[in-house]
Structure formats: C-alpha cells, structure tokens
C-alpha cells in the first residue's frame, strides 16, 4: 500500500501516481465531510476530483466521491472536519456509544463533530470512558494533541463548557438542551473510538453539571463555562465531586471576577452530606471550605446584570483530596493576646512564590475544622487554636513580623525592648523561617541594638557564621538604605547604634533554633541623635581574631556615609590592627574619603589616611581605640569596600622596668633590715643614742600656729613603721603588669562608658597626682577634718585624738629623722 493510504477505501494510484481515496456517505447517517486548506498555509498542494484541481472538497450525505492529492504530504496542507447532525427533537435519539465514522479517511488532522439538537426541557449526558478527562484553559494543548471541546446550546446562544484532555477526573457532563461535541485528532493518531457515549436524562434545571471522580490523593483544576469570558447571566451550574468517604477535600479559588449585578447576588453554594446548614453559601471572595469528608457539590449562581455595564463573572478553582492526618484533631494554642503590632504567618515551604496549583498533597493550616488554607495569618491581641492537615510538618514554615515605634524620645528612651521570638511561636512544631522586627524612629531619634551576653559576630568570608540563626540588619533613612550586615551570636560586638528606622530579620538554619531560642539576648532601645551613620562597640575575647567589613558589602559604602568602630583592648593585652588591602580603591568626585585611627588616651596621635594614600601598616594599640571610615562621592564604577582585622597578644614587660622594680624592692628590704637591727640594738644598749638636731634651723613654714595642742614631736603621727613598696613603685608595677595593686592614686586611661563620638582624653582637673611619701610630697596645712592618712604606727593609749605642736615657744623642726623617732620609741618603752 502506498504512503498516504489507510483503510479499505485507499485505491490504486491515480493517473499522476498519487494515492486515490473514495468516500461514500449514506444519507441515513446525516454525515458531512469537509476537506480544506489549513489556516495560514500557502497552496502548495491541491485536491483532484475527476482531473479537476481544487483547494477544498465537501462531501454531503448520500454522495460517493473519489479524489487524490497532488503532493506526498497532504497532512501539511489540509485538515478535515466530519460532522454528524443528530436530531432529538423531531425523532428518536441514537443513544449509546459514539463511533468514529466513516472509517478509512485520509491521514489528515481531523475533527469529529457531533451536533445534537434537543429540547431545552430535556437533559443530555456525556459519559466518558476511563481514563476520563482533564479540563485545560482555552488555548492550551494536550500532551498527545487529542482534545475534546464541549459546547451547550441555549436557544440561539452557544456556551463553551470547556476544553478537555484525556487522563483526568471528569467522568460525566450533563447538559440542558442541545450539545455540540468536538473531538480533535492529529493526523498520526491511531485512535479508533470516540471514548464517550450519549444518554438521555431528565431536565437538570441548570446550565450543566460536571462530575469529577477523585480517587486517592489527587487534585483537579476546573473553570466556569465561557472562561475567561463571562458566565451566562443569571445562570446556575454545579460541579459534583465524588470523593471516598475516608478522604478529605479542600477547595481553593485561584482566579475569579464579579459582574455588575442589578438583582440577586453572585455566590457559590456547597451541599455537604451531614452538614446541618445545607446549602452553605459563600461569596467568591470568602475563604472556601476545607477538610471536607467525602463527596460534595459546589454550585455557581450568577445574577441579573447591568445592561449598560454587565461586567464578567468567571471562576477558576482547585480541589485537593488527601488522606486525613493522624494529628488532624490535635489543636495548638497560640496566645498572642499580650503582643502588640505583630503578625504571624504559617505557610508551606516556598510560599508565596510557589505556584498555588499543586498536584501533590499539600499542607493546610486550619483555624477550625473547616477553615483551612495554604497560609494562615494570625494577628496580635488574640488567642488562636490551630491544627494542621499535613503529612510532614517539616514542609511548613513560620514568618513573623513585629513593629516597635517611638514617637517621643522622652517617653521611650529609657525603655529597653527585648528582640526575642515569643514562646507562643517557638513552642509550635513548625520551623521558624524568619522573624522581622521593624524599629521605627523619628528624625532625631536613633536605634541602639545590644547583645550584652552573647554578643554578635559579623558574617564575613574569613569568619563565617555557623549558628542555628543569624540577624540581617538594615538601616533606612529618607536618603538611603544601608545594609549594615549579617550577624550571628557568639562574637565580640556588644552594641550597634544606627540612624532612623532599622529592620532586623532573624533567619533560622536547621532545627537547632528550637533549643537556642531559650538563650536569646538581643535587645534594643531608642537613643539620641548620633553623628555617624552607624557605630559599633566591640568588647573582644583576647583569644579571638576579629574581622570587620564596611556596610553594603560587597557593594560600595554610600556616599558621604561615616562608620565607626570602638574597640576595647583587654587588660594585659596589646591589639594589632591591620587592613586586608593596601588602598581604599576609590577615586573621589566630590569630597574626600578618610580612614581615622586613634587610641583613647591622653595626647594620643591620630592616624589619618585619605583615599589617595596607602593604608597604614599593621598598628599596635595599647589602649582602647577608634576606627572611623568616611566616604566621599566616588566617581563612577569605584566602590569603597574595606575590611580590617584585629588580633591580641600578651603585653610584653620592659626589662628596664623589671630592673627598676627589683632594685627598688632590694632597697626596701635593706632599709627594713637596718630598722630591725637598730631596734634590737636599742633594746640591748643601757644608754640609748639620742637623735641630734639643730634647733636653730626652722623648718616650719611661717604662718598660723597649729590647731592641735599636743606637739607633733610628742606623738607618732609622723612615724612610718612600714613603708609600702607599692607606695613608692606603684606606678612602675602597674605599667609592668605586675600583680601588685598600688595603694596610691595613679592616672589610669579612660575605660568608662562609651559615648557616641570618640572621647577626648580626660581634662587635667580630673587627673590625680601620684603620692609617694611625705618626704617627697609635703602635705597641705591641716584642717579640723584632716586625718593622718599616711600614719601607720598605732596611737598610744591615753593620748589625745587632737595632736598639736606643744612647743609654742620654739618654732623648731617638727620632723625628725627616722632613726631619732625609733630611738625615742625605744626610750618610751
């Protein structure tokens, strides 16, 4: 048989060598065959009938026609329509299976059409063989290119019920009045049966009924007639869903529009077996029922439309059927009654970007047994009881948002707000995906974020976060948004001060956050205006190596933005500061970019570098210090991105200091031994030596006489039984990191609270002079409230508390040598 022949009606080659076809139609079949050119195809092939070429061919009932094509591939040029008219008004209807007739047609793209005319009071049923049908949107194509199109005829109007592919859940379609059924087959299809039959039914009193039989876990997407164009005015249609009684069905409206109604109201009605309120009426804008046990009906009711502006009513929806879950009756209490300005959304993974059309079973969140959805949003100030319709709760996520605002700084600046995830969320068996705090502050109010215990670590390439959660911080001003960075707990950043509004997003990784949530310590407060766009306060661990990078990494720091880091140097440590590159890497169009480094000590020199200079080599910092990076307006395609690091090492003790300390200690030991020997000698000698002094030399400052009645030479207020090493060498011991704590006031570097700007060294009025001994520093004139602060010898019993100068006649020396005092002490004993 030659190419192009099929069936018993393929004849021998024609005069030109092309295959000949003969089609014979019986009058009783009422079938018409039309062969015509495909739309948009040029005439490269013709039909020859009795040697006469033509571009189309129509064969009517009762005719017998033989023809050939003038090309080897007529399927590229021609299509075929086979239409059968069935009159069920004037005569009996040929109900039963519908056949593809006539057989042996040329292998062209062909459409079989069955035009059934019936009374508007009668009902017709199209019953499909398995694997049933699946509705698609107009303009869609089927995988095998075989499709069914169903139209209903109401008087002179035609309504498109829908276009369907094979392999679905639509098992029957019932229509009121006539129907036009079309089956589209590609030229290479081997299908020999129509796949449906026609049955007579009584009136259904509505436009149509579409039956969908759902077995096992599955889903079906359906559309209203004439979708996406308007549903007929004031019409009613029904979808019947056949669902096993042990399954649960949920309805979701994905796309709908409403017409302009003059009378009645557009609505959907549910008939659910066992419901006490059948039918249950919903607006199309309402959340539709879910978790329905077994079969149910859904009806769409139109309205009387405005003649001038009717509008369009259409609906596209999905029904998902799944097994009931083991814990579907387990409710979880979510208490948000004490929360303010907070929303909590529980949703499926991938929401909301994930397509709502899902063929596999999904996870649903329910506020009550019949109100379920892909996502559920809870608001603060209420208590909820929720349940889950989900096989695997690991597919669900929680996204929450809380707003904290300050209008009046005087009212809120003393308040500290905890930025922690509420227990109502962490106790749910759902993983927290993200918690967002929106901190809103007016123009002159700034935000301070603190982590006093855990502290924060900045996520950088050299020091990545490896925790169960992290914080992404963005500061927003009217001029710009500043991505401060990503941070996680377990670092050295104690607090961050930022301008204006701040958004903090907590994001979790894995399941560890459930345990870590009990130890959250992030807090915030509103503070007064700060100079820099952002200021970090760093209190490091001496063993840590710290990395910091400018905000907006890896993009440029915004123009004219200034960022500061205040870094505390631990005691007995020296910090080493270095930059990851040797230049800033930008050129300025307007202004200058600077890097400023300064230790916080009196008289410290400031290290300054501009954008056209090399950054400093690694610096050793012995005191707390500031790092400030300020941007200019860079020229195009240049970006200011800087990263620096800080390490710590034990402070080395100077050898000269050690020698001085040891020498001083040796001198003190020698003096102590001399004193001991003298005392022992005095006790043994019957004639103790008497201290000699020159009475003619007056060492007393002239002026007012002493207030004390008893002279100093008659008491021991000026005697030093012990001279403390630390009093003399305390300043050296402190500088050498000795463990000895001096008992004198020594100037110490500033280590008090950090201000919003790099602090200046303390003024001279706050510095305390170092006091060594009375011989070095002469005490001021005594007052009534003065005490002998440097007297360590015990007072003799019976002596008056008020000591004065007894020798009123002689303004002699009131101070004696150490040896004389000791001898006098021995005589008194």
Secondary structure, DSSP 4 states (H G I P E B T S, - for coil): --TT--STTB-S--TTS--EEEEE--GGGTEEEEEEEPTT------EEETTEEES-EEE-TT-EEEEEESSS-GGGTEEEEEEEEEE-SSS----EEEE--SSS--SSEEEEEEEEE--TTSEEEEEEPTT-EEEE-TT---TTS-EEEEEEEETTEEEEEEEEEESSSEEEEEEESEEEEEEEE-TT----EEEEEEEEE---SSSEEEEEEE-SSEEEEEE-TTTTSPPPTT-EEEEEEEE-TTEEEEEEEEEEEEE-EEES--EEEEEETT-TTPSEEE-TTSPPP-SEES-EEEEEE--EEPSSS-EEEEEEEEEEEEEPPTTTT--EEEE-TT--SEEEEEEETTTTTS-S--SS---EEEEETTEEESEEEEETT-EEEEEEE-S-GGGEEEEEEEEEEES-HHHHTT--EE----HHHHTSSSEEEEEEEEEEE-TTEEEEEE-TTT-EEE-BTTB---SSEEEEEEEE-SS-EEEEEEEEESSSEEEEEEESEEEEEEEE-TTTHHHHGGG---EEEEEE--SSSEEEEEE--TT--EEEE-TTTTSPPPTT-EEEEEEEPPTTEEEEEEESSSS----EEES--EEEEEESSTTPPEEEEETTSPPPPPEEESS-EEEEEE--EEPTT-----EEEEEEEEPPPPHHHHHHHHHHHHHHHHHHHHHHHHHHHHHH-SS-------TT---SPSSSPPS-SS-GGGS-TT--S---HHHHHHHHHHHTT-S---SS-------S---SSPPPPPPGGGPPPPP--TTTSPPPPP-TT---TT--SPPPTT--SS-----SS--------HHHHHHHHHHH-
